[in-house]
Amino acid sequence: MKLDDKICVITGGASGIGLENAKCFADAGGRVAIADIDFDAANKAAKSLGDGHTGVVKAIYVSAMAGGWTEPCTT
């Protein structure tokens, strides 16, 4: 599966299945946005994706709750 230039928003992406999905999408060339209510865990998860997978991966953290999005913080 190739996801070059695709944006992948992963809800609950700070840990568990969400984080594993984020890694898979990043490995496939996608740009990953991790949405989670745990800021520290999600920011750490986004940073762990870094540029190491394909060289073009960008990951951001977006604080989210069921009611909506808040301001993103790029990593």
C-alpha positions in Angstrom: 0.0 0.0 0.0 1.4 3.4 -1.0 0.1 6.5 0.7 2.6 9.1 -0.7 1.2 12.6 -0.3 -1.9 11.4 1.6 -2.8 12.8 5.0 -3.8 10.2 7.6 -5.6 11.3 10.7 -5.4 8.7 13.4 -7.8 9.1 16.3 -6.6 7.5 19.5 -3.1 7.4 17.9 -1.0 7.9 21.0 -1.0 4.3 22.0 -2.1 0.8 21.2 -3.8 0.0 17.9 -4.0 3.6 16.9 -0.2 4.1 17.3 0.5 0.8 15.3 -1.8 2.2 12.6 0.1 5.5 12.6 3.4 3.6 12.2 2.0 1.6 9.3 0.7 4.7 7.5 4.0 6.5 8.1 5.9 3.5 6.7 3.6 3.6 3.6 4.6 7.2 3.0 1.6 9.0 4.5 1.7 12.2 6.5 0.3 11.4 9.9 -1.8 13.5 12.2 -2.3 11.9 15.6 -5.5 12.9 17.4 -5.8 12.0 21.1 -6.9 13.5 24.4 -3.5 12.8 26.0 -1.3 15.6 24.8 2.0 14.3 26.1 1.5 10.8 24.8 0.3 11.9 21.4 3.1 14.5 21.0 5.6 11.8 22.0 4.0 9.3 19.5 4.2 11.9 16.7 7.8 12.7 17.4 8.6 9.0 17.4 7.5 8.8 13.7 9.8 11.7 12.8 11.5 11.5 9.4 13.0 8.0 10.0 10.5 6.0 8.1 10.6 7.4 4.5 12.4 10.7 4.8 9.3 12.6 3.9 7.0 11.7 6.8 5.7 14.6 8.8 3.8 14.0 12.0 1.7 16.5 14.0 -0.2 16.3 17.2 -3.8 17.6 17.3 -5.5 17.7 20.7 -9.0 16.3 20.2 -12.1 15.4 22.2 -15.4 14.0 20.9 -16.7 17.6 20.6 -14.1 18.9 18.1 -10.5 19.8 17.3 -8.2 22.3 19.0 -5.1 24.0 17.7 -2.4 21.8 16.2 1.2 21.7 17.4 3.7 20.6 14.7 6.7 18.5 15.6 
